[in-house]
C-alpha cells in the first residue's frame, strides 16, 4: 500500500499542478508551507484509509485545516449538505445516515477518501 501511495505521489509531483485540487493527495502536495515530505503525505494517506480510534482527532484536524485552505471546496460541501437538509425539511423528513450516500461531493472529501476526481464547480 505504501509503495502504491508513493508512486501516486511521484506521478502527481511530475504532472502539472491542478487548481482546484482534485483529491487529497493534490491538497497535501499543494501545501503552501512545503513542509510535507513524501513520507508525511504517505503517512497521512494511510491514516485516512485506515480508520482507528487514535486517528479520528487527526483526521478531523486535517479536514478542518485543508477545507479552510480551499474555500471553494468548503463552499461546495456546505451547499450540498444544506440543500439536502432543506429538501428533507420541506418534506417533513429527518436526516438519516443513509442520506450521506446521496452526497457525492461530501463523500469525495470525507475521511473515506476516494481517488476519483472531485468535481469542484
C-alpha positions in Angstrom: 0.0 0.0 0.0 2.8 2.4 0.9 4.5 1.7 -2.5 1.3 2.5 -4.3 0.8 5.7 -2.5 4.4 6.8 -3.0 4.1 6.0 -6.8 0.9 8.1 -6.9 2.7 11.0 -5.1 5.6 10.8 -7.5 3.3 10.8 -10.5 1.4 13.8 -9.2 4.6 15.7 -8.4 5.7 15.2 -12.0 2.4 16.3 -13.5 1.2 19.9 -13.8 -0.4 21.4 -10.6 -4.1 21.3 -10.5 -6.2 24.2 -9.3 -8.5 23.4 -7.6 -7.1 20.2 -6.2 -8.8 17.0 -7.4 -8.1 14.8 -4.4 -6.5 14.7 -1.0 -3.0 14.0 -2.5 -3.3 17.1 -4.6 -4.2 19.1 -1.5 -1.3 17.7 0.5 1.1 18.3 -2.4 -0.1 21.9 -2.7 0.5 22.7 0.9 1.7 26.3 0.9 4.3 25.7 3.6 6.2 23.0 1.7 6.8 21.2 5.0 5.1 18.0 4.0 7.6 15.4 2.7 6.5 12.5 0.6 6.8 10.3 3.7 4.4 12.6 5.7 2.0 12.7 2.8 2.1 8.9 2.5 1.5 8.6 6.3 -1.5 11.0 6.1 -3.0 9.0 3.2 -2.6 5.7 5.2 -4.2 7.4 8.2 -7.1 8.5 6.0 -7.6 4.9 4.7 -7.3 3.0 8.0 -9.7 4.4 10.5 -8.7 3.9 14.1 -9.7 5.3 17.4 -6.5 7.4 17.6 -6.7 8.7 14.1 -10.2 10.3 14.4 -8.9 13.6 16.0 -6.1 13.8 13.5 -8.5 13.3 10.6 -10.9 15.9 11.9 -8.0 18.3 12.3 -6.7 17.6 8.8 -10.2 18.0 7.3 -10.7 21.4 9.1 -7.2 22.6 8.0 -7.5 21.6 4.4 -11.1 22.7 3.9 -10.2 26.1 5.4 -7.3 26.3 2.9 -9.8 25.6 0.0 -12.8 27.9 0.3 -14.3 26.7 -3.0 -14.4 23.1 -1.8 -15.8 24.2 1.6 -18.5 26.2 -0.1 -19.5 23.3 -2.3 -19.5 21.0 0.7 -21.7 23.4 2.6 -24.1 23.9 -0.3 -24.5 20.2 -1.0 -25.3 19.5 2.7 -27.6 22.4 3.2 -29.5 21.5 0.0 -30.1 18.0 1.4 -31.1 19.4 4.8 -33.6 21.9 3.3 -35.2 19.4 0.9 -35.6 16.9 3.7 -37.1 19.6 6.0 -39.6 20.7 3.3 -40.8 17.1 3.0 -41.1 16.9 6.8 -38.4 14.2 7.0 -35.4 14.0 9.3 -31.8 13.4 8.1 -30.7 9.8 8.2 -27.2 8.3 7.9 -28.2 6.7 4.6 -28.7 10.3 3.2 -24.9 10.5 3.2 -24.9 8.2 0.2 -26.6 10.9 -1.9 -23.9 13.5 -1.2 -21.3 12.7 -3.9 -19.0 15.7 -3.2 -19.1 15.2 0.5 -18.1 11.5 0.0 -15.2 12.7 -2.1 -13.8 14.9 0.6 -14.7 12.7 3.6 -12.1 10.6 5.6 -13.1 7.6 3.4 -11.2 9.2 0.6 -11.9 8.1 -3.0 -9.3 8.5 -5.6 -11.9 9.6 -8.1 -12.0 13.1 -9.4 -13.6 15.7 -7.2 -15.9 17.9 -9.2 -15.5 21.4 -7.8 -17.6 23.8 -9.9 
